[in-house]
Every structure is written in C-alpha cells, then in structure tokens.
Amino acid sequence: MPDEILKVENICKNFSGVTALEDVSLEVKKGEILCLVGENGSGKSTMIKIISGVYTPDSGDIYLNQHHYKKITPIVAIREGVQVIYQDFSLFPNLTVAENLAINEQISSGKKFVNWKEFYRIASQGLAEIGVAIPLDEMVGSLSTADRQLIAITKAIQADASIIIMDEPTTALTQHEIKALFKIIRNLKDRGISTLFVSHKLNEITEISERVVIFRNGKKVLDRDSEMLDIKTMEYYMTGRELDRSGFQIRAGLDQNKPVLAVSNLTLRNKFRNVNFDLHAGEVLGITGLLGSGRMELALSLFGKLPADSGSINIDGKETKIKKVRDAVNQKIGYVPADRVIEGLFMERTISENIAAPTIDQLVTRIQLIDDQAIRSLADEWIQRLGIKTPSAENPAKSLSGGNQQRIVLAKWLANKPQILILNSPTVGVDVGSKADIHKLIRDLAGRGIGILMVSDDIPELMRTCDRIILMRQGEIAEEFQHDEINEDQLNSAMIENTEKI
C-alpha cells in the first residue's frame, strides 16, 4: 500500500540453532503509532535490529518506502528514514547539547573548521521543531533522562526520519515526563512521522498506541487495533496464560505495636528531612513520589549507601547506626537496587557466585577455604524456590532474561535470611509475566514475616502489593494511605499535585 513506511514479510532468524523469529510479518503506516510488545526473548529486539540493518534475516523480505530489500545495512536503513532510539540514547555525554545536535551535519558536510554560530543555529532549530528548550551549553551527561531522550528524538528528526523506533523509552521517566513524551509522539504523528513504540508497560500501550503487535516465542501472535484490546487480553497473548490478578487481601495479625523498623526524624541534607515511619514484620510498605522527592535517597540511606546526617533508626526496638552497607547487612537488611545490571549483579560471574555473594563468609570450610559444594547447593535451592529459568547455575548472570536476573538479586538477599528487605523499583525493565510473578513473590515473602519497604513510582505495582503507602514530596512525607483508603487514580493525582513547585 502506498502509505506503508515499513513492511516486513515472512522474516526468519536463527542464532546457533535457536529460533529468534519464525515467519513474522508486520507493517507500519505513515504517521502510525504502532506498539510492539512481548516478553523478554519474544523476538522484539531481533526484529528491531533487522529493520535497522544490524542483523541480516535468514529469509524474508523488507520493504522501506516501497523499496524492496532482502537485507539492508545500517546506512541503507538510515537513508530510508529508520531511526532507532535505544535506552542509552547513543549520545556523547562529554559534549554539549549544541555539539550533539550539530555534529552529524558538521561531519557530513566535510567542513574542517567549526562554525559555532552555525552549531547553535542547527541545535536551536532542531529543538524548536519538537517545541522544547534545553540549554545549548549544558553537557549532555549532566542532563536528566527525559532531556537526553528529547535530544535523541531531535537528532532522529534532523536525520529526516520517517519512522522512529523507541526501545523501552519510559523506563526511567516520571509520570509527568511520560505525558510530555506522549505529546511529542502525537506531534510526530501529525507531521507524518511513524513511531514503533516498544514497551513492557501495558497501561502506557493502551494510552499511546493506535495498533498493537504482540510477539511470543519468536512468532507474531496478535495484530489488532488498540481500541479492541484491553490489558488482560494483552497479558494473555504475551504470556500464553491467565495472570493472577486476584484481589488484594490485607492480612490480619500484623503486630502494630512492635515495628521491625522505626525511623525518627531522619534527615540527609538537600535530599530529605524529618522522615518518620514504622515498618512491621509481614508488612509491605510502599514509598512513592516523583523523582527528586527523596524516595530513592531514603532507600539508599537505610542501606548505608547515603548515611543520614541526623535522626534515628531503630531495629527491633534497638537504636542502630547505619553508616555503611556492611552495617545494614549485619542487621539483616537486604537491598534490591533499581539498576540490577550496574548495582545488583556481577554480570560476568556465574549465577551461583552471585547468589552466594552476601553470605560468602558463611560458605567456607574449617580451614577457611571457599566451599564450592555449599555454594552450588545454596544456588540450586534458590533457583528452585524462585523458579529461575536456567539450564545451569554455572551460567553467567548476563545469559538470563531481565526477569530471571531480578530473581537472582532477590535470591542473594533472601539467602541471607533478611528481616527487612528494601526493594527499589523492583520490576523496572521486567516483562509482564515476570512482573506478576515478582509481585506474588513479594506478597509471599511478607506472609513469611519479612518487613518489606518498596520504593516505586509504578502506581499499579504499589496498589497490587502494598498494605500501606507513604507519599513523599520535596524531601518530606506529604501523606500516608492505607491500601483500602485510595485507588490508582487518586494516588496518581496525589503524586503529581503541586508538581509546579517541585
């Protein structure tokens, strides 16, 4: 059809005998917002790399702007208007905004000397095209995730993009920033620029998409207009199973008189101040707020990575000094970080070694040598208990999907028998099936008496898991809600209230 920007037909791709894509076809029309969804390993990333020329399909046909290809290179894809915005944005962090936006034109023109006035003109014009203002002299590495994403979108438009592929574009954005991104995507549509939007967040898919394509196990299993879809249907086609969405049940018997953790007037200069709350054994306490509210820093403070300046922390009724991570670990506090790749795992090391890391001092022989058999037994136990999908505990952590990597991070702290578990955005970048499983695991862990502090801005996640929710704003606790006192819409409204002051 004349209005098709992209069409792929009967694409197949195998890696060392493993099928990544099997006879997959899809198309994107001019100005269309198409969402591509699927669990980790479903074939989404492989398809993106075939469309952008990084991978060559084993068989099938590619059509870009009515031009037929059996295979394409990245240069051909760019010439045809394909631009991919990956999660790292592919920017130069040590260059300014102006330099990042003008450098491609400078190189392609063959000019040997920099005309700074021209640099600033190109950059200003590019940002004006999407209606945003970012200081041109700012180093890109110092900018927020949202601003770096806007620069990446601007670069794509400058390259005469006809289709922009966005790979998990909202992972590190606040609700306010997501709304701003969606406005820009709709503006791109009005200009005839198509968007292929890849995300795990199904509530966002329902908001921004016009059509949804779902992959599962390398096959296209659904292609339907978004107005004919709901989240439950998408979950089923993504996972091939009905996810447990049974109603939240508040457990009776929480001992409100004996908190496992009591925080009084905790303060960290320029981050948060006078924070007071209790956490009880068997309770899931959510802490939420926009970026900059102090929620992330509070979590790091309780784990000793950003020690508080003043205030007190009591564990089981005894005042405790947490000045470093080892202090927290000794108090049986576990911490699952927001970034499992950078902070949570040794990606090159084995699954066994990762699970054993916090308890390695306990896994030695009488002559103080590491007990390899004890490490393997510990790893096998937690692989089985958490359902980690791997052929061997000796495989590296990097070989697993995001959901299974997150289970390893949980396993290594659970192996240390924590009484307090801090979860910082526990399902970021995790597919919908793994996310539901992790939510169930959180409730199960609380049922075993662990006090869980969950820091997140994912409102559906908070409502599915937490007994109580604390809302932070401008470094202070603004409000506190029991689970049955609030719904998702009300919590979202409370979170973004007075954002202009933040």
N, C-alpha and C positions, 0 to 999 in steps of 0.2 A: 504493500500500500504506500502511496506517496507520502503520507505523513509519518511513516516509521523512520525514526532516527537510527534505531538498532534492532536487528533481528538475528537470533542465532537458531539454527535448526539442527536437531539430532546430534548434539555435541556429546562426545565420549572422551573421557580422560582417565588413564590408569597410572598409578605410581607403583612400580615394582610388584605388579600383580594385584594391587589393591585398587578397587574401583572408586574413583572420586566423583565422577559424573557419568551417568548412563542414559544416553539418548534424550538429552534435555533440550527443549526448545522454549524460547521466550522472545517477546518483542517489547520495545519501548517506543511510544509515540511522541511526536513533537510536543513539548510543553507538558508532558505527563509526569505525575509524581507516582512512581511505582515503588512499592516496598518489597524487598526481598528478605524473607525470614526463614529461619531454620535453626536447629540446634547446632552446637559445635560439631564439626565433622560432617555436616549435611551436604557440603559442596559449595557453599556461598562464596568463600574466599577463592576457591579454584575457578569458579565462573568469572569473578571479578578480574582475576589475573589473565584469563583467556581473552576477555573483552578488551583489556588494556594492553595485550600483547606480551605479557610477561611469560605466560605459558602457551605452548602450541597444542591444540587439541589433537587427539589421536584420529578423530574423524568428525565430520560435521561441517557446517557452513556458517560463515559470519557475514552479515550484511550491515554496512555502515553507510548511511546516507545513500542507499541504493547501490553501493559499490560492493561487489561480491569478493570475498576472500576465503581461502582455505586455511590460511594462517596469516597473522599480522605481527608486526613488530611494535614496540612502544612508540617509535617515531611515527609509524603509519597511524596508530590509534590516536595520537595527539593531533596529527594533521587532519583526521576525520572528526575532531572535536570531542574526543573522550578525555575527560579529566577525572582522576581519582584522588579523593581527599582521604588519606589514611589517618589512623588515630594519632600518629606522631606529626601529621601535617606537612612533613617534608620541607620545613623552613630552615633558615640559617639563624640559630639563636644568638650568634655573636655579631649579627648585622642589624642595622636599624630597620624600622618599618619601611622607610623610603627605599633603602638598599634592597630589601627582599622583594619589593613590588616592582622595582625598575631594572633589576639585574638581568632578567631574561632578555628584555629588549636591548639592553646595552651589549650583551654577548652576541645576539643575533644580528645586530647592526654592524658588528665588526669594528666599532669605534675603539680606539686605543686610549683615549683620554676621557675622564668622567666630566660630564657637564652637570654639576649639582643642581642647577636651576631646572634642567630637564628631568633629572631624577625626581625632584619634588613635584613637578607638574604631572608626571606619569603616575606617581603614587597618589596624589590628591585626586586626580581624575578617576583612578580606579576605585578608591574608597567611596567617592561621591556616587558612583554607579550603583552601589548597593545601599547608599544612604546612611553610612556610618562615619564617625570621626574618631580617628586614633592618632595620637601624637606621632608625627613622622620621624622624630629624632629618638624615640624610645627604642631601646634594644629589644628585639623580639623575645629573647629568653626571659625578660623580666615581665612580660605581659601575662594576663590571665589566659586560661584555656579558651574562653569564649572569644577574646580578641585575636588570639592566634588562629582560631578557626575562621574568623571573618577575613583575616589576611589571606588564608589559603583559598577561600571562596573567591576573593578578589583576583588572586593570581589565576584561578581557573577561568574566570570571565575574560581576563586580559588575554588569555590564550585562545580566545574565540571558541569556548566550549559550547557544544550543542547538547551534551549530556554530562552531568556531574554525578559521579558515584561517591556517596558518603558512607564510609565504613564505620559503624557504631559512633555517630557524631555527637551523641548526647551523654556519653559515659561520664564525663567529668563536669557537666554543666548543671547549674541550678535551675529550678523551675522557671525563674524569670528569664534566664539566658536561653532556655529551650524555646520559650514563647517567641523571643526575638529571632532565633534561628528559623523557626517555622514561618515567621512573617517574611523573611528573606527568601525562603524556598518558594513561597507563593508568589513573591515578586518575580523570581526567576521564571516561574511558570507563565506569568503574564507576558514575559519577553520571549516566550517560545523555547526556553531552555529546559530540558528534561532533567529530572532528578531520579536516580536509582538509590533509594534510601535503605540501608542495611542496619537492622537493629534487633536486639532481643526484647526491647520494651514494648509490649503489645498495646499498652494504653496509648503510647505515642503513635504507634502504627495506625490505630483507629482514628487518631486525630488528624494526621497529616496525609495519609495515603488516599489515592484515588483507586488504585488496584493493588492487590496483594498476590505475590507468588511465593509459595512455600516449598522448600526442599526438605526431603528426608532421606537419609542414606544414599545421597547422590542422585536422587530422582526428583522430578517435579511432581508433587502430589496434589497441588491445588493452584489454580489461577482464576481469581474471582474479583469482581468489583468490590471495593471495601464496604460499600453500603449494604452488601448482602452478607457481611461477616460480623461475628462478634468474637470476643476474646476466647470464650470457651471453645468455639469451633477451631480457631487458630491453634490453640494449645493441643487439641486432639490431633490435627493434621501434622503438627510439628513433632509430636512425641509418639503418635500411634496408640495413645492410651488416655483414659479419662483421669485427669489430675484430681487429687484430693482437695476439694475446696469446701470441706465441711465447716460448719460454723465454728467460730472461736468459742472455746469453753474456758471460762475462768475457773481455776482450781480452788477448791475450798482448802482451808487448813494452812495457809501461809501465816507464819508467826510474825505478826506486825510489831511485836514488842522486842524482838531480838534481831535487828538488822545484821546481816553478814558484813555489810559495808556502810559506814556512816561518814559523810563528808560535811564538814562545817566551815563556812566562810573561806573556802578555798579560793586563792587568788594567784594569778600569774599576770604580771604587769603587761598591759597592752593586748592581752588575749582574753582573759575572763576575770571576773571578780565576785567575791562573796557568794560562791556557789554552795548551796546546801541541799542535800538529799540523802535518803536512805535506800539501800537495796537489800531485799530479804532473800533468804535461801529459797530457791524454787521460783523466783520471780524473774520475768523478762521485763526490764525497764528500758524503754526507748528514750534516746536523747536526740532531738532533731533541731533543725534551724537552717537558715541559708548559710552558704559559705561566708566566713567572716563572723559568724555568730559566736564562735568559741567552742563549738561542739567537738571539732576534731582535736583541738589543742587540749581540751579537758580529758579526752580519752588518752592522749599521749602523756599527760601529766600523771594520771592514775597508774600508768605503766612505767613511770620513771624516765621516760624519754625527754620530757619537758618538765622538770621538777617545779612544783608550785613555790611561789615566794613566801606565802603565808597561808594560814588556815590549818585544819587538822584532818587527818584520815584515820578512822577507827575501823579495825577489822576484828570481828567477834568481840566487840566491846573494849578492845585494847588499842590505844593510840599507836600508830605505826608511822615511821618515817620512810617515805619512798623517794629516794634521791637518785636512784639509778635503776636500770632494768633488773639487775640481779636482786634488788630489794623486793621488787614486785613478784618475781618468780619464786623467791623464798617464801613469800606469803601466799603461795598457791594462786596467784593471779595469772591467767593466760590472756594473750592478746592476738587477735586475728586482724592484720592490717588491711587497709583499703587496697594497697597495691601488693598483691601476692607475689608478683614476679620480682620486684625490686626489694621488698621488705620481708616477704613471708617465706620464701623458699631459696634453697641453693639449687638453681635450675639444672646445673650440670651434674649434680650429685644424684645418687640413687634415691628411690622412694624410701627405702629402709633408713638410709642415713638422715634424710630429712625428718622422718617420724621420730627418730631416736635423739635428735639434736638437743632438745631441752633436758632430757633425762640421761645424757651420756655418762654423767658421773656415777649413776646407779647401775650402769651396764658394763661393769668391769669385773675381772676375775680377782681372786685373792691376792695375786701378785701385781694388781693394778694394770693389767692389760685389757684392752677392749675385748669384750666377749661377743664375737661375731654371731654366735648362735643365739644369744639372748636378744641381739638387735633384730635378727631375722624373725624370731618368734614374736617380738613386740610388733614388728611391722605387719606380719601376717595376721595377727589378731585384729589390728585396727583396719587393715584393708578389708577384712571380712565384716567387721562391725559397722563400718561406714559405707560399705558397698563400693569401694574404689575399683574402677574398672581398669585392670592392667594385667597383662599376661605374666608379669614377674615383678616382685618387689625390688629387683636389681636393675630395673629400667630407670633411666634418668627422669627426674620430675618434669623436664621440658617435653617429654614424649606424650604427656597426658593432656586431655581437654581442660578448659578452664574450670569446669565444674568439679572434675576429679582433682585438679591441683588445689582447689579450695578445700576439698575434703582432706587432703594431706595436711594443710595448715591447721585445720581443726584437729586432726588426729594427733599431731605432735604435741598440742597443748592438752588434749584430753588424756594422753598417755601420762602426763604429769599429775593427773588427778586434781584439777583445779577446783577451788570452791567459788571462785569468781572468774567469769570469762567475759572479756571485753571484745565485742565484735564491731569493727569499724567498717561500715558499708560491706557487709559480708557476702553480698551476691552481685557486686559490680562485675559486669562482663561475663556473667554466667547465663547459660541458656535457660529457657523457661522450665524444662523438665528438672534440671539440676536445682534450679531456684526453689521449686516446690519441695523437692526432697530436703534441701537445706533448711527451709522453713520448718518442716516437720521435725527434722533433727533438733533444731533449736528448742522447740516445744518439748521434745522428748528429754533433752538434757535438763531443762528446767524441772521437768517431772521427777528427775533423779535427785533434785535438791541443789543443783548448781545455780548460783545467782548470776544472771546474765545481764550485762549492760550493752545495749545495742545502739550504736551511733549510726544514723542513716537519715537521708532526706528522701528516701523512697517511701512515699506515704502508704501505698497498698501493702508494702512489706511490713511497715510498722503496725498497721491495723490487723494484719494476719498473725502477728507473733507476740505483741507486747501486752502485758497486763496493765501497764501504766506508761504514759508518755510525758516527757518533760520537753518543753519548747524553749530554746534559747534564742535571745535576740540581743545584739550588740554586747555580747560578753556576759550577759546575765540571764538567769532563769526568769522568763517572762510569764509562763503559765504552766500548769500541770493538769493532766487529764487522766481520769480512769478510762479504761477501754470502752466501757459502755456509756460514757458521757459524750462521745464525739464520733463523727463519721469521717470518711475520707475528704469530702468537700469542705467540711467545717475545719478540719485540720489544715488543709491546703490554704484556706482563707486566713487562718490564724498565722500560718508561717509567713505569708507574703505581706501581712499587714504592716504598714509603715515602712515598706521597703525603700521609699524615697529618702528615709532618714539614715539608712544603713550605709 
